[in-house]
Amino acid sequence: MNSYADVVVIGDGPAACAAAITAARAGLDIVMLGRGRRSGGAPEYLSHASVTLLAALAPGLSHEADIWLDPEALPQSGRALMRDKFDQCFRIEAIETGTRYVSLAAGRVEPHIAQGRISGVRCGGLSIASPVVIDASGSNGWLRRAMRLEESIGSPALWLERGLAAASPHAPENHWEIAQQGWLWIKTTGAQKIWTSLSTQRETAVQWPDGMSPIGRRWRDCRRWRCLQQAAGPGYFVCGDAAMQLDPATGDGFRFAVESGARAASMAAQLRRHPESSSLIEALYSDWIMQFYVSRTAALAECYANAGLLWAG
Ligand SMILES: Cc1cc2nc3c(=O)[nH]c(=O)nc-3n(C[C@H](O)[C@H](O)[C@H](O)COP(=O)(O)OP(=O)(O)OC[C@H]3O[C@@H](n4cnc5c(N)ncnc54)[C@H](O)[C@@H]3O)c2cc1C
């Protein structure tokens, strides 16, 4: 099948849905190509800034009872959700806003490059011509790998875990502890406690406080601080985890995904109106991503140095 879209988005997580909704609202014809995978039902905590951003982008989601662990949004407060249910609802919101969603069961998506510019994508028998491709493929880094885009790496491998926790009646509501080999964060949210930990060494688990312990499934991941040196270029924008990854201590991963997805789509809409300014628009977006990375890594590095957290090297 051959077709055309004003914007093609690769991925179907938070960054992709934010990009798709923003582009569709700007009147662009948009196709979102996703794997339809769920993130396995992991719990996640959205900062107050993330909740506010989400309410502006997809107001209906605030009231989807199935998504949230806390019964309601409290003023000036964050909120916890289950990612699999959230991702499904966000995709539906993108489709209802006018996005054409294609679920790719298998097959490699290839960028189509003409005269040094991405001008669409191909996957199996599917070929879509488009002046803008937005990569929102998460840590998979679709375009980074396809085009060998250069990135800055700012940390060694960091071993992450998250899940739900149980606590004795006298245990504190929340817990944050940082030590030489990592940190542990526990937060009471609604009737549940969710936790995330970071360790600088693969086999070293962080110490749990008395009266608290992990329960049920644990979700594991390994990440480094990393950022694309050029998150936008001729015919493309990269957003969310595909553009930049830090560790969850920033509490900003979700917010960055949604904000960068929405910004990339706004830039795509500007590009359509002012194609003569494409280099400037791409440079502005790349610079914003790099500034975000530099400011967050500086704050994290200072916090870790003060706490005596040691890199594994
Ligand atoms: C342990 C841990 C705990 C975290 N906790 C928090 C937290 O509490 N709060 C917070 O704000 N953030 C947290 N984060 C960060 C947050 O989860 C991510 O920043 C966010 O999910 C990034 O969204 P994204 O849309 O960029 O990528 P993803 O959520 O990874 O979505 C990418 C999507 O693209 C699809 N895809 C991938 N490759 C392709 C392809 N080639 N073609 C088509 N589709 C493709 C995938 O199937 C997926 O659906 C945490 C991260 C970790 C590792």
The ligand as a Tripos MOL2 file, in Angstrom:
@<TRIPOS>MOLECULE
LIG
   53    58     1     0     0
SMALL
NO_CHARGES

@<TRIPOS>ATOM
      1 C1         12.3820    1.6290   36.1940 C.3       1 LIG1
      2 C2         11.7450    2.8610   35.5930 C.ar      1 LIG1
      3 C3         10.8510    3.6010   36.3390 C.ar      1 LIG1
      4 C4         10.2770    4.7650   35.7960 C.ar      1 LIG1
      5 N1          9.4230    5.4570   36.5580 N.ar      1 LIG1
      6 C5          8.9260    6.6240   36.1080 C.ar      1 LIG1
      7 C6          8.0300    7.3790   36.9210 C.ar      1 LIG1
      8 O1          7.6540    6.9530   38.0300 O.2       1 LIG1
      9 N2          7.5860    8.5800   36.4220 N.ar      1 LIG1
     10 C7          7.9500    9.0470   35.1860 C.ar      1 LIG1
     11 O2          7.5210   10.1500   34.8140 O.2       1 LIG1
     12 N3          8.7640    8.3090   34.3720 N.ar      1 LIG1
     13 C8          9.2630    7.1290   34.8030 C.ar      1 LIG1
     14 N4         10.0760    6.3920   33.9850 N.ar      1 LIG1
     15 C9         10.3550    6.8860   32.6180 C.3       1 LIG1
     16 C10         9.1680    6.7000   31.6390 C.3       1 LIG1
     17 O3          8.6660    5.3730   31.7460 O.3       1 LIG1
     18 C11         9.6340    6.9250   30.1940 C.3       1 LIG1
     19 O4         10.3790    8.1080   30.1400 O.3       1 LIG1
     20 C12         8.4510    7.0130   29.2060 C.3       1 LIG1
     21 O5          7.7700    5.7820   29.1360 O.3       1 LIG1
     22 C13         8.9590    7.3350   27.8040 C.3       1 LIG1
     23 O6          7.8840    7.3160   26.9020 O.3       1 LIG1
     24 P1          8.1580    7.1090   25.3200 P.3       1 LIG1
     25 O7          6.8310    7.2600   24.6410 O.co2     1 LIG1
     26 O8          9.2780    7.9590   24.8910 O.co2     1 LIG1
     27 O9          8.6850    5.5940   25.1820 O.3       1 LIG1
     28 P2          7.9370    4.2150   25.4960 P.3       1 LIG1
     29 O10         7.0180    4.3460   26.6450 O.co2     1 LIG1
     30 O11         9.0250    3.1870   25.5740 O.co2     1 LIG1
     31 O12         7.0500    3.9400   24.1890 O.3       1 LIG1
     32 C14         7.6450    3.5710   22.9490 C.3       1 LIG1
     33 C15         6.5920    2.8130   22.1220 C.3       1 LIG1
     34 O13         7.0720    2.6490   20.7760 O.3       1 LIG1
     35 C16         6.8780    1.2920   20.3500 C.3       1 LIG1
     36 N5          7.9700    0.9630   19.4010 N.ar      1 LIG1
     37 C17         9.2770    0.7300   19.6760 C.ar      1 LIG1
     38 N6          9.9690    0.4920   18.5340 N.ar      1 LIG1
     39 C18         9.0730    0.6030   17.5060 C.ar      1 LIG1
     40 C19         9.1940    0.4690   16.0880 C.ar      1 LIG1
     41 N7         10.3650    0.1840   15.4930 N.pl3     1 LIG1
     42 N8          8.0850    0.6210   15.3440 N.ar      1 LIG1
     43 C20         6.8970    0.9190   15.9260 C.ar      1 LIG1
     44 N9          6.7240    1.0510   17.2800 N.ar      1 LIG1
     45 C21         7.8120    0.9030   18.0500 C.ar      1 LIG1
     46 C22         6.9660    0.4640   21.6420 C.3       1 LIG1
     47 O14         6.2570   -0.7560   21.4750 O.3       1 LIG1
     48 C23         6.2960    1.4080   22.6580 C.3       1 LIG1
     49 O15         4.8900    1.2140   22.6850 O.3       1 LIG1
     50 C24        10.6240    5.2040   34.4780 C.ar      1 LIG1
     51 C25        11.4960    4.4260   33.7020 C.ar      1 LIG1
     52 C26        12.0470    3.2720   34.2480 C.ar      1 LIG1
     53 C27        12.9800    2.4530   33.4080 C.3       1 LIG1
@<TRIPOS>BOND
     1     1     2 1
     2     2     3 ar
     3     2    52 ar
     4     3     4 ar
     5     4     5 ar
     6     4    50 ar
     7     5     6 ar
     8     6     7 ar
     9     6    13 1
    10     7     8 2
    11     7     9 ar
    12     9    10 ar
    13    10    11 2
    14    10    12 ar
    15    12    13 ar
    16    13    14 ar
    17    14    15 1
    18    14    50 ar
    19    15    16 1
    20    16    17 1
    21    16    18 1
    22    18    19 1
    23    18    20 1
    24    20    21 1
    25    20    22 1
    26    22    23 1
    27    23    24 1
    28    24    25 2
    29    24    26 1
    30    24    27 1
    31    27    28 1
    32    28    29 2
    33    28    30 1
    34    28    31 1
    35    31    32 1
    36    32    33 1
    37    33    34 1
    38    33    48 1
    39    34    35 1
    40    35    36 1
    41    35    46 1
    42    36    37 ar
    43    36    45 ar
    44    37    38 ar
    45    38    39 ar
    46    39    40 ar
    47    39    45 ar
    48    40    41 1
    49    40    42 ar
    50    42    43 ar
    51    43    44 ar
    52    44    45 ar
    53    46    47 1
    54    46    48 1
    55    48    49 1
    56    50    51 ar
    57    51    52 ar
    58    52    53 1
@<TRIPOS>SUBSTRUCTURE
     1 LIG1         1 GROUP 0 **** ****
